[in-house]
Amino acid sequence: MLFLVLAQMLAPQDPAAVSQKFLDAMLGGKSAEAAAMFTDAIVATKPEAVIDDAWKKTTGPLGAHVKTGEAQKTAVGDNLVFVRKVEFAKGAITTTVTVNAKSLRVEGF
């Protein structure tokens, strides 16, 4: 019980923090941690293995992560969309993480 309370206290409490935590997990190779933040609808259509594979195919050739830019936020209904430029040694990508502002779960990536 104490563990559950501590976990809830340490969990991100705002959509921006959820978005950053999700992206940090993906950048750190922790796709299981990132997938745990998805809504059930996303998990049903895009299992962790699919997302992990796509991420590795996209970022692998770019080399080591160098830096992540500031998020640009846009509200769309109950969701907040966070767009960031992520720079790697050999190039950059633009990431989009959509977080439901009510459930604080990732709706899209």
C-alpha positions, 0 to 999 in steps of 0.5 A, spaced: 500 500 500 505 504 501 508 503 495 502 505 491 502 511 495 509 513 493 508 511 486 502 516 485 506 521 488 512 520 484 508 520 477 507 526 473 501 530 475 501 534 469 501 533 461 507 536 460 511 532 465 507 526 462 510 528 455 517 529 457 517 522 461 514 518 455 520 521 451 525 520 456 523 513 456 523 512 449 530 516 448 533 511 454 531 505 451 525 503 456 520 502 451 516 498 456 516 504 461 513 508 455 508 503 453 505 503 460 503 510 459 499 509 453 491 509 453 488 502 453 486 504 446 493 505 443 496 498 447 491 494 443 492 497 436 500 498 437 503 493 442 510 495 445 514 491 440 511 495 434 513 502 437 520 499 440 521 497 433 519 503 429 523 508 434 529 504 433 529 504 425 527 511 426 533 513 431 538 508 430 541 511 424 541 517 427 546 516 432 547 518 439 542 523 442 544 530 443 539 534 446 531 535 446 528 542 444 523 545 448 516 543 447 511 547 443 504 545 446 497 545 442 490 544 445 486 539 441 479 537 445 481 533 451 488 532 449 495 536 449 499 535 443 507 536 445 512 537 439 519 537 440 525 537 436 530 531 438 537 532 435 542 526 434 549 526 432 547 525 425 541 528 424 534 530 428 527 528 428 520 532 430 516 528 435 509 529 437 506 526 443 499 527 445 497 526 452 490 526 455 489 532 460 484 528 464 487 521 464 494 523 463 495 518 459 499 518 452 494 518 446 499 518 441 506 518 439 
